Amino acid sequence: MTIVDSIREVAARRPEHPALVVGRGDATERVGYAALVGAFEAHAKRLRNAGVAAGDRCGLSSPQGRGFVEQALGILAADACLVPIADEKPDAFAARAHLHHAVLADDLDFALRSFPDATPVDGAGDSTFRALRPAYLRFTSGTTNRRKGVILGHDRILERTAAANRVLQIGPDDRVLWLLPMAHHFVVSILLYLRAGATILLPSSSLARPVLEFAGREAASVLYASPHHHRMLAKDASSLRLDTLRLAISTAESLRAEVARAFATRFGIPLAQALGIIEVGLPVSNLAAAAAKPEALGRPLPDYDVWLRDEAGAAVSGPTSPERTGEICIRGPGLLDAYLDPWLPAAQLLEPDGFRTGDQGWFDADGDLHLAGRRTNRISMAGMKFFGEEVEAVLDAHPDVVESRVFPREHDHLGEIPVAEVVARDPAHPPAARDLTQHCRRDLPGFKVPREFRVVAALPRTATGKLARPSSA
């Protein structure tokens, strides 16, 4: 059984039910489940006829839209391992991902390139890799470290989509408005929706007004997007609503309370944060407390054990708080099968702690998990530890600041001091360091106030759009 088999079963039960609704300017294209299956089966046949074998690593470079979905499912239906290529040159990516083939697609058509000199990844001529029944290989965002290739087998995909949907409850009546990049978000999202028989709505534009118009015409019931998208929609000044929406999820990066409040005020529905991790799936979501605590990650899903690890490797005992945190560790279904390069099987990675996220967090009295910050972005100043993200939240509330990044710099006497980079709302008249210092002192203790402010044109980001984090400066 694979995720593709699940989609075939949906098509057999409801062949004409729309799988995709695609906006094309003023027109709308509807693709039923039978048509979707027919398309990806045809792609799979072409791939097999061209020499793509079971377990081959097959890259996919394709524009966002119907073509990406059909080509990706075609690779899975050919029993190959899907490797999305996002914003990278195929030749350079092929070497890094050890690709056997690459599908270079242009909307609904494609060409196949093969790389006969592809090197094995596992020290066993790829026999260990193929034994995993590999289905998906995606590289991490590289927020703080070298990007890792995460390998998921077919069984892991079925496990994590089932675990996520026990909480999200996506079904055939749902119509999911899709705004995220498919090359970075496919397994727990697109594949989950199709497995559940839902309809995925693909607007032709990413601008707020046409997105809201499209969502209204197509009666969107679920919105799964990033804080950037939610902020953009909340700023729309028209009378357009999302009155058919039952669920709004925020993922991809941390959700700020002001974004959640603006969205809830504009559309009358709370914005629930979800912790998505490529190595894990969707282990935590904030459906229960989204309205009261929008910045919380929420509660662990029933299938997952989420716990906090102290510096000695033991579970953090007793109450936790922003001042008493632990590294977030996760056990449960659907965790990765291996890292690609260097090769590291999950059995060596996940024992005894489960997956160690590298994030520091704490649980409140209700059992909701909160993110304090990345361990690599923890600042230790004269024995006092805090996280750059906490300072960024204060700086970003300054009226003259668009966004900020706070990180440690080594200091001879204090160990480390906080340094801030800020993007000014008006580059010609940036806020003065003295003004920023006073602003921070109103909400932060003195030791957390940055000792240096640098005005920059833009902050560096990873391939997935997350803020890139230096470990020191």
C-alpha positions as CSV (number, residue, x, y, z in Angstrom):
1,M,0.0,0.0,0.0
2,T,1.3,3.5,-0.9
3,I,-0.1,7.0,-0.9
4,V,-0.6,6.7,-4.6
5,D,-2.8,3.6,-4.0
6,S,-4.9,5.7,-1.6
7,I,-5.5,8.3,-4.3
8,R,-6.4,5.5,-6.8
9,E,-9.0,4.3,-4.3
10,V,-10.5,7.8,-4.0
11,A,-10.7,8.0,-7.8
12,A,-12.5,4.6,-7.9
13,R,-15.1,5.8,-5.4
14,R,-15.6,9.3,-6.7
15,P,-14.2,9.6,-10.2
16,E,-15.7,13.0,-11.0
17,H,-15.1,14.6,-7.7
18,P,-12.7,17.6,-8.2
19,A,-9.2,16.9,-7.0
20,L,-7.8,20.2,-8.3
21,V,-9.5,23.5,-9.1
22,V,-7.0,25.7,-11.0
23,G,-7.4,29.4,-11.6
24,R,-6.2,30.4,-15.0
25,G,-6.8,34.2,-15.3
26,D,-10.5,34.7,-15.6
27,A,-11.0,31.0,-16.4
28,T,-11.2,28.0,-14.0
29,E,-10.0,24.5,-14.8
30,R,-11.4,21.5,-12.8
31,V,-9.6,18.2,-12.7
32,G,-11.5,15.3,-11.3
33,Y,-9.9,12.4,-9.4
34,A,-10.2,10.0,-12.3
35,A,-8.6,12.5,-14.7
36,L,-5.8,13.2,-12.1
37,V,-5.1,9.4,-11.8
38,G,-5.1,9.0,-15.6
39,A,-2.6,11.8,-16.0
40,F,-0.1,10.6,-13.4
41,E,-0.4,7.0,-14.6
42,A,0.5,8.2,-18.1
43,H,3.5,10.1,-16.7
44,A,4.6,7.0,-14.7
45,K,4.4,4.8,-17.9
46,R,6.6,7.3,-19.8
47,L,9.1,7.3,-17.0
48,R,9.3,3.5,-16.8
49,N,9.6,3.3,-20.6
50,A,12.5,5.8,-20.4
51,G,14.4,3.6,-17.9
52,V,13.3,4.9,-14.5
53,A,13.6,2.0,-12.1
54,A,12.1,1.3,-8.7
55,G,14.0,3.3,-6.0
56,D,15.8,5.6,-8.5
57,R,16.2,9.1,-7.2
58,C,14.2,11.3,-9.6
59,G,14.3,15.1,-9.4
60,L,11.4,17.3,-10.4
61,S,11.8,20.8,-11.6
62,S,8.3,22.2,-12.4
63,P,6.3,25.4,-12.0
64,Q,3.7,25.6,-9.2
65,G,0.3,24.2,-10.2
66,R,-1.5,21.2,-11.8
67,G,1.6,20.1,-13.7
68,F,3.7,19.8,-10.5
69,V,1.1,17.6,-8.8
70,E,0.7,15.3,-11.8
71,Q,4.4,15.0,-12.4
72,A,5.2,14.4,-8.7
73,L,2.5,11.7,-8.5
74,G,3.8,10.2,-11.7
75,I,7.3,9.8,-10.2
76,L,5.7,8.1,-7.1
77,A,3.5,5.9,-9.3
78,A,6.6,4.7,-11.1
79,D,7.9,3.6,-7.7
80,A,10.8,6.1,-7.9
81,C,11.9,8.5,-5.2
82,L,10.6,12.0,-5.7
83,V,13.2,14.8,-5.2
84,P,11.8,18.3,-5.6
85,I,14.2,20.8,-7.2
86,A,13.5,24.3,-5.9
87,D,15.2,27.4,-7.3
88,E,18.4,25.5,-8.1
89,K,20.2,24.6,-11.3
90,P,19.4,20.9,-12.1
91,D,23.0,19.9,-12.8
92,A,24.3,21.2,-9.5
93,F,21.4,19.8,-7.6
94,A,21.7,16.4,-9.3
95,A,25.3,16.0,-8.0
96,R,24.2,17.0,-4.4
97,A,21.2,14.7,-4.4
98,H,22.9,11.9,-6.3
99,L,20.1,11.9,-8.8
100,H,19.6,9.1,-11.3
101,H,17.1,11.2,-13.3
102,A,15.5,14.6,-13.4
103,V,12.1,15.6,-14.8
104,L,12.2,19.1,-16.3
105,A,8.6,20.1,-16.7
106,D,6.9,23.1,-18.3
107,D,3.4,23.2,-17.2
108,L,1.8,19.9,-18.4
109,D,4.7,18.6,-20.6
110,F,8.1,17.4,-19.5
111,A,11.5,16.1,-20.6
112,L,13.6,13.5,-18.8
113,R,17.3,13.8,-18.2
114,S,19.3,10.8,-16.8
115,F,22.6,10.8,-14.9
116,P,24.3,7.5,-15.5
117,D,27.2,8.4,-13.3
118,A,25.0,8.9,-10.2
119,T,26.9,7.7,-7.1
120,P,25.4,5.4,-4.4
121,V,24.6,7.0,-1.1
122,D,24.7,4.2,1.5
123,G,28.0,2.5,1.1
124,A,26.2,-0.6,-0.2
125,G,25.6,0.3,-3.8
126,D,22.2,1.8,-3.0
127,S,20.9,-1.6,-1.9
128,T,20.2,-0.3,1.6
129,F,18.6,2.9,0.2
130,R,16.3,1.0,-2.1
131,A,15.3,-1.4,0.7
132,L,13.6,1.5,2.4
133,R,11.1,1.7,-0.4
134,P,12.1,5.4,-0.7
135,A,9.4,7.7,-1.9
136,Y,10.5,11.3,-1.0
137,L,13.8,13.1,-0.6
138,R,13.8,16.7,0.5
139,F,16.5,18.9,1.8
140,T,16.1,20.8,5.1
141,S,15.9,24.6,4.9
142,G,19.5,25.1,6.3
143,T,18.4,27.7,8.8
144,T,21.4,27.2,11.0
145,N,23.3,24.2,9.6
146,R,24.3,22.6,6.3
147,R,21.2,21.4,4.5
148,K,20.5,17.7,5.1
149,G,18.7,15.3,2.7
150,V,15.7,13.7,4.5
151,I,14.6,10.4,3.1
152,L,11.0,9.1,3.7
153,G,9.8,5.7,2.6
154,H,6.2,5.0,1.5
155,D,5.3,3.6,4.9
156,R,6.5,6.8,6.7
157,I,4.3,8.9,4.4
158,L,1.2,6.9,5.1
159,E,1.9,7.0,8.9
160,R,2.5,10.8,9.1
161,T,-0.5,11.7,6.9
162,A,-2.8,9.4,8.9
163,A,-1.5,10.9,12.2
164,A,-2.0,14.5,11.1
165,N,-5.5,13.9,9.8
166,R,-6.7,12.4,13.0
167,V,-6.6,16.0,14.2
168,L,-7.1,18.1,11.0
169,Q,-10.1,16.0,9.9
170,I,-9.7,16.8,6.2
171,G,-12.4,15.0,4.2
172,P,-14.1,15.0,0.7
173,D,-16.2,18.0,1.5
174,D,-13.1,20.2,2.2
175,R,-11.8,22.7,-0.3
176,V,-8.2,23.6,0.6
177,L,-6.9,27.0,-0.5
178,W,-3.2,26.4,-1.4
179,L,-0.6,29.2,-1.3
180,L,2.6,27.5,-0.2
181,P,5.4,26.5,-2.6
182,M,4.8,22.9,-3.7
183,A,8.5,22.1,-3.9
184,H,8.9,22.7,-0.2
185,H,5.4,21.5,1.1
186,F,4.0,18.3,-0.4
187,V,4.0,15.3,1.9
188,V,1.8,16.1,4.9
189,S,-0.1,18.7,3.0
190,I,-0.8,18.0,-0.7
191,L,-0.6,14.2,-0.3
192,L,-2.8,14.3,2.8
193,Y,-5.5,16.3,1.0
194,L,-5.6,13.9,-1.9
195,R,-5.5,10.8,0.3
196,A,-8.6,12.3,2.1
197,G,-10.4,13.0,-1.2
198,A,-10.5,16.7,-0.7
199,T,-10.3,19.4,-3.4
200,I,-7.2,21.6,-3.7
201,L,-7.8,25.2,-4.8
202,L,-4.9,26.7,-6.8
203,P,-5.3,30.4,-7.4
204,S,-3.7,32.0,-10.5
205,S,-2.3,34.9,-8.5
206,S,-0.6,35.2,-5.0
207,L,-1.9,38.8,-4.5
208,A,-4.5,39.2,-1.7
209,R,-7.5,40.5,-3.8
210,P,-7.5,37.8,-6.5
211,V,-6.8,35.1,-3.8
212,L,-9.8,36.2,-1.8
213,E,-12.0,36.5,-4.8
214,F,-11.0,33.0,-5.9
215,A,-11.5,31.6,-2.4
216,G,-15.0,33.1,-2.2
217,R,-16.1,31.8,-5.6
218,E,-14.8,28.3,-4.7
219,A,-16.0,28.2,-1.1
220,A,-12.7,27.5,0.5
221,S,-13.1,25.6,3.8
222,V,-9.4,25.2,4.8
223,L,-6.5,27.6,4.5
224,Y,-2.9,26.2,4.9
225,A,-0.4,28.9,4.5
226,S,2.6,30.8,6.0
227,P,2.5,33.9,8.3
228,H,3.5,36.0,5.2
229,H,0.3,34.9,3.4
230,H,-1.9,35.5,6.4
231,R,-0.4,39.0,7.0
232,M,-1.0,39.8,3.3
233,L,-4.6,38.7,3.4
234,A,-5.3,40.5,6.6
235,K,-4.1,43.8,5.1
236,D,-6.6,43.6,2.3
237,A,-8.9,46.6,2.7
238,S,-11.8,45.3,0.6
239,S,-15.1,43.8,1.9
240,L,-14.1,40.3,0.7
241,R,-14.5,37.7,3.3
242,L,-13.6,34.0,4.0
243,D,-17.0,33.1,5.5
244,T,-16.9,29.4,4.3
245,L,-13.5,28.8,6.1
246,R,-13.6,26.3,9.0
247,L,-9.9,26.0,9.6
248,A,-6.9,28.4,9.1
249,I,-3.5,26.9,9.7
250,S,-0.2,28.8,9.9
251,T,3.1,26.9,9.2
252,A,6.6,27.3,7.7
253,E,7.8,29.8,10.3
254,S,6.9,31.2,13.7
255,L,3.6,33.0,13.9
256,R,3.6,36.4,15.6
257,A,0.7,37.3,17.8
258,E,0.0,40.6,15.9
259,V,-0.4,38.7,12.6
260,A,-2.8,36.2,14.2
261,R,-4.8,39.0,15.8
262,A,-5.0,41.0,12.5
263,F,-6.2,37.8,10.6
264,A,-8.8,37.0,13.3
265,T,-10.1,40.6,13.3
266,R,-10.3,40.7,9.5
267,F,-11.9,37.3,8.9
268,G,-13.5,36.3,12.2
269,I,-11.6,33.0,12.5
270,P,-8.6,32.2,14.8
271,L,-5.3,31.4,13.1
272,A,-3.9,28.1,14.4
273,Q,-0.1,27.5,14.4
274,A,1.2,24.1,13.4
275,L,4.7,22.8,13.9
276,G,5.8,21.1,10.7
277,I,9.2,19.4,10.6
278,I,10.4,17.6,7.5
279,E,12.1,14.9,9.6
280,V,8.9,14.3,11.6
281,G,5.7,15.5,10.0
282,L,3.1,17.5,11.9
283,P,3.5,16.5,15.6
284,V,2.0,19.6,17.3
285,S,-0.9,22.0,16.4
286,N,-2.7,24.8,18.2
287,L,-6.3,24.1,17.3
288,A,-7.4,24.1,20.9
289,A,-6.0,27.5,22.1
290,A,-5.6,29.4,18.8
291,A,-7.9,32.3,19.9
292,A,-6.4,32.7,23.4
293,K,-2.8,31.9,22.7
294,P,-2.1,32.4,19.0
295,E,1.7,32.4,19.5
296,A,1.7,28.9,21.1
297,L,2.7,25.9,19.0
298,G,-0.1,24.0,20.7
299,R,-0.5,20.5,22.0
300,P,1.1,17.3,20.8
301,L,-1.0,15.2,18.4
302,P,-2.3,12.0,20.0
303,D,0.2,9.8,18.1
304,Y,3.3,11.7,19.3
305,D,5.3,11.9,22.5
306,V,6.8,15.4,22.7
307,W,9.2,16.0,25.6
308,L,11.9,18.4,26.7
309,R,15.5,17.4,27.1
310,D,18.0,19.1,29.5
311,E,21.7,19.7,28.8
312,A,22.5,16.4,30.6
313,G,20.1,14.4,28.4
314,A,17.4,13.8,31.0
315,A,13.8,14.9,30.7
316,V,13.2,18.4,32.2
317,S,11.2,17.8,35.4
318,G,8.7,20.1,37.1
319,P,7.2,23.2,35.7
320,T,8.8,24.9,32.7
321,S,8.7,28.5,31.6
322,P,10.4,31.0,29.2
323,E,13.2,31.0,31.7
324,R,13.3,27.2,32.2
325,T,13.3,25.5,28.8
326,G,14.5,22.2,27.3
327,E,15.3,21.0,23.8
328,I,12.1,19.8,22.1
329,C,12.4,16.0,21.3
330,I,9.8,14.0,19.4
331,R,8.9,10.3,19.2
332,G,6.1,8.9,17.0
333,P,5.0,7.6,13.6
334,G,6.3,8.8,10.3
335,L,9.7,9.9,11.4
336,L,12.4,10.0,8.7
337,D,14.0,6.8,7.5
338,A,17.5,8.2,6.9
339,Y,19.7,11.2,6.1
340,L,21.3,11.2,2.7
341,D,24.8,12.7,2.9
342,P,26.5,11.6,5.0
343,W,24.3,8.5,5.1
344,L,22.7,8.1,8.6
345,P,19.9,5.6,9.1
346,A,17.1,6.6,11.5
347,A,18.0,3.8,13.9
348,Q,21.3,5.6,14.7
349,L,19.7,9.0,14.8
350,L,16.5,8.5,16.8
351,E,17.8,6.4,19.8
352,P,17.4,7.0,22.6
353,D,15.8,10.5,22.5
354,G,13.6,10.4,19.4
355,F,14.2,13.3,17.0
356,R,16.1,16.1,18.6
357,T,14.8,19.3,16.9
358,G,17.5,21.7,18.1
359,D,14.6,24.0,19.2
360,Q,14.2,25.1,22.9
361,G,10.7,25.1,24.2
362,W,8.5,25.1,27.3
363,F,5.0,23.9,28.2
364,D,2.5,26.1,30.0
365,A,0.0,25.0,32.6
366,D,-2.5,23.9,30.0
367,G,0.0,21.7,28.3
368,D,0.5,23.9,25.3
369,L,4.0,23.9,23.8
370,H,5.8,27.3,23.2
371,L,8.9,27.9,21.2
372,A,11.7,29.8,23.0
373,G,14.2,29.7,20.1
374,R,16.8,27.7,18.3
375,R,19.6,26.3,20.5
376,T,22.1,27.7,18.0
377,N,20.5,31.2,18.4
378,R,20.7,31.1,22.2
379,I,22.8,34.0,23.6
380,S,24.7,33.5,26.9
381,M,25.7,36.9,28.4
382,A,27.5,36.9,31.7
383,G,25.9,33.6,32.6
384,M,22.3,34.7,31.6
385,K,20.8,32.8,28.7
386,F,18.1,34.1,26.4
387,F,17.0,33.7,22.7
388,G,17.3,36.1,19.8
389,E,13.8,35.4,18.7
390,E,12.4,37.0,21.9
391,V,14.3,40.3,21.2
392,E,13.2,40.2,17.5
393,A,9.6,40.1,18.5
394,V,10.1,43.4,20.4
395,L,12.1,45.0,17.7
396,D,9.6,44.0,15.0
397,A,6.9,45.9,16.9
398,H,8.7,49.2,16.4
399,P,6.8,51.3,13.9
400,D,10.0,52.0,11.8
401,V,11.1,48.4,11.6
402,V,10.0,45.9,9.0
403,E,11.8,42.9,10.5
404,S,14.9,42.1,12.4
405,R,17.5,39.4,13.2
406,V,19.2,39.1,16.6
407,F,22.3,36.9,17.2
408,P,25.3,36.6,19.5
409,R,28.7,38.1,19.1
410,E,31.7,37.0,21.2
411,H,32.8,39.4,23.9
412,D,36.0,39.2,25.9
413,H,34.4,39.9,29.3
414,L,30.7,39.0,28.9
415,G,31.0,35.8,26.8
416,E,28.5,36.9,24.2
417,I,26.4,40.1,23.6
418,P,23.3,40.5,21.4
419,V,23.7,42.2,18.0
420,A,20.7,43.2,15.9
421,E,20.2,43.7,12.2
422,V,17.1,45.7,11.2
423,V,15.3,46.4,8.0
424,A,14.0,50.0,8.1
425,R,10.5,50.8,6.9
426,D,12.0,54.0,5.3
427,P,15.6,53.2,4.2
428,A,16.3,56.9,3.7
429,H,15.4,57.6,7.4
430,P,16.2,54.5,9.5
431,P,15.5,54.5,13.2
432,A,18.4,55.6,15.4
433,A,20.2,53.1,17.6
434,R,19.3,55.2,20.7
435,D,15.6,55.0,19.7
436,L,15.8,51.3,19.2
437,T,17.5,50.8,22.5
438,Q,14.9,52.8,24.4
439,H,12.1,50.8,22.6
440,C,13.7,47.5,23.7
441,R,14.2,48.7,27.3
442,R,10.4,49.2,27.7
443,D,9.8,45.5,27.2
444,L,13.0,43.7,27.9
445,P,15.4,43.5,30.9
446,G,18.7,45.3,30.2
447,F,20.8,42.3,29.5
448,K,18.6,41.3,26.6
449,V,18.8,44.7,24.8
450,P,21.2,44.6,21.8
451,R,24.5,46.3,22.2
452,E,24.8,47.0,18.5
453,F,22.3,47.8,15.8
454,R,23.0,47.4,12.1
455,V,20.6,48.7,9.5
456,V,20.5,46.4,6.4
457,A,18.6,46.4,3.1
458,A,17.3,42.9,3.6
459,L,17.9,39.9,5.8
460,P,19.3,36.6,4.4
461,R,16.9,33.8,3.9
462,T,17.1,30.1,3.3
463,A,15.9,28.3,0.2
464,T,12.5,27.8,1.9
465,G,12.2,31.5,2.8
466,K,13.0,31.1,6.5
467,L,15.4,33.6,8.2
468,A,18.9,32.3,8.0
469,R,20.6,32.2,11.3
470,P,24.3,32.8,12.0
471,S,25.7,31.1,15.1
472,S,27.9,34.1,15.9
473,A,29.1,37.4,14.4
